[in-house]
Amino acid sequence: VTGLPFRHVGECFQQLNDMISCYFHMILTTLATQPFYMDYVRFPAGNTVPLKIQNNPKFWPYFHNAIGTIDGSHIHASPPAYVHLNYWNHK
């Protein structure tokens, strides 16, 4: 969630990097296994791309394979320095 490297997380919790890595991979494996994944992850049914986007050639190349939305989610992005200003204050 924080986007911190294992080294910083290890310092925060006073644990070795190997232990942080081990637990991270255990949690990741648990979240990706059949029982958890099938119970809690749901993809939207049908075509969810609005017609306004489908009919606009400016947006459609970027959204033609979209399967849903992630409203309210913040995704960490690390763009190259020459386009960094384009990503400021964007969700």
C-alpha positions as semicolon CSV with decimal commas, in nm:
position;residue;x (nm);y (nm);z (nm)
1;V;0,000;0,000;0,000
2;T;0,279;0,240;0,084
3;G;0,500;0,174;-0,217
4;L;0,804;0,150;0,008
5;P;1,088;-0,094;-0,063
6;F;1,142;-0,395;0,163
7;R;1,437;-0,221;0,326
8;H;1,220;0,066;0,458
9;V;0,942;-0,166;0,570
10;G;1,201;-0,383;0,748
11;E;1,337;-0,079;0,931
12;C;0,989;0,030;1,036
13;F;0,900;-0,312;1,181
14;Q;1,255;-0,395;1,295
15;Q;1,266;-0,714;1,087
16;L;1,509;-0,858;0,835
17;N;1,448;-0,790;0,467
18;D;1,425;-1,165;0,402
19;M;1,139;-1,197;0,652
20;I;0,951;-0,901;0,501
21;S;0,997;-1,051;0,154
22;C;0,882;-1,395;0,274
23;Y;0,563;-1,260;0,431
24;F;0,492;-1,037;0,132
25;H;0,508;-1,336;-0,101
26;M;0,295;-1,547;0,135
27;I;0,022;-1,279;0,139
28;L;0,045;-1,229;-0,236
29;T;0,010;-1,604;-0,294
30;T;-0,290;-1,619;-0,058
31;L;-0,466;-1,332;-0,236
32;A;-0,406;-1,493;-0,576
33;T;-0,526;-1,846;-0,489
34;Q;-0,860;-1,987;-0,599
35;P;-1,069;-1,968;-0,278
36;F;-0,987;-1,606;-0,196
37;Y;-0,969;-1,479;-0,553
38;M;-1,293;-1,645;-0,664
39;D;-1,485;-1,519;-0,359
40;Y;-1,370;-1,157;-0,353
41;V;-1,270;-1,059;-0,708
42;R;-1,555;-0,991;-0,950
43;F;-1,516;-0,862;-1,301
44;P;-1,803;-0,661;-1,449
45;A;-2,037;-0,846;-1,682
46;G;-2,091;-0,731;-2,038
47;N;-1,952;-0,434;-2,222
48;T;-1,878;-0,166;-1,963
49;V;-1,713;0,095;-2,185
50;P;-1,961;0,384;-2,229
51;L;-2,073;0,471;-2,582
52;K;-1,933;0,822;-2,538
53;I;-1,585;0,668;-2,517
54;Q;-1,648;0,405;-2,787
55;N;-1,754;0,671;-3,039
56;N;-1,464;0,906;-2,966
57;P;-1,146;0,825;-3,165
58;K;-0,944;1,026;-2,913
59;F;-1,026;0,787;-2,625
60;W;-1,115;0,455;-2,788
61;P;-0,757;0,337;-2,867
62;Y;-0,680;0,353;-2,495
63;F;-1,003;0,199;-2,362
64;H;-1,102;-0,063;-2,623
65;N;-0,991;-0,351;-2,395
66;A;-1,117;-0,198;-2,070
67;I;-1,303;-0,444;-1,847
68;G;-1,411;-0,214;-1,564
69;T;-1,336;0,086;-1,352
70;I;-1,129;0,142;-1,043
71;D;-1,299;0,450;-0,900
72;G;-1,147;0,573;-0,578
73;S;-0,823;0,381;-0,630
74;H;-0,488;0,554;-0,632
75;I;-0,225;0,392;-0,849
76;H;0,139;0,480;-0,794
77;A;0,302;0,595;-1,117
78;S;0,666;0,676;-1,182
79;P;0,674;0,845;-1,522
80;P;0,999;0,956;-1,687
81;A;1,123;1,300;-1,581
82;Y;1,040;1,465;-1,915
83;V;0,663;1,393;-1,874
84;H;0,652;1,418;-1,495
85;L;0,452;1,745;-1,500
86;N;0,170;1,575;-1,692
87;Y;0,104;1,342;-1,398
88;W;0,094;1,592;-1,111
89;N;-0,231;1,605;-0,911
90;H;-0,395;1,326;-1,110
91;K;-0,574;1,032;-0,954
